[in-house]
């Protein structure tokens, strides 16, 4: 158990409240969402961080943890913090199925930024 979990924080920076993860309020930077949600599927939230590296990737938050997946040069797991192997496989498949949507959302979100 991580110190965050011990203090009642849920995965992905939210607080665990009555056993459910509650996300932090979405913050805005110069009128843009800092971590916009691209889509939700089942218990998973797929999103970008606005102030991160330029290589195309997506983050996912689930009930047990979070992960980061590269979209380029090919779809692959970059980091995993708490998703079990089954969840990681499910998320990977969802990313493959929604790859075009993710690419379009990335281009739209980072169009006016240095990414």
Secondary structure, DSSP 8 states (H G I E B T S, - for coil): --HHHHTTB-GGG-EEETTEEE-----EETTEESS-EEEEETTEEEE--SSS-SS-EEEEEETTEEEEEE-SSS-EEEEEES--HHHHHHHHHHHHHTHHHHHHHHHHHHTTS--
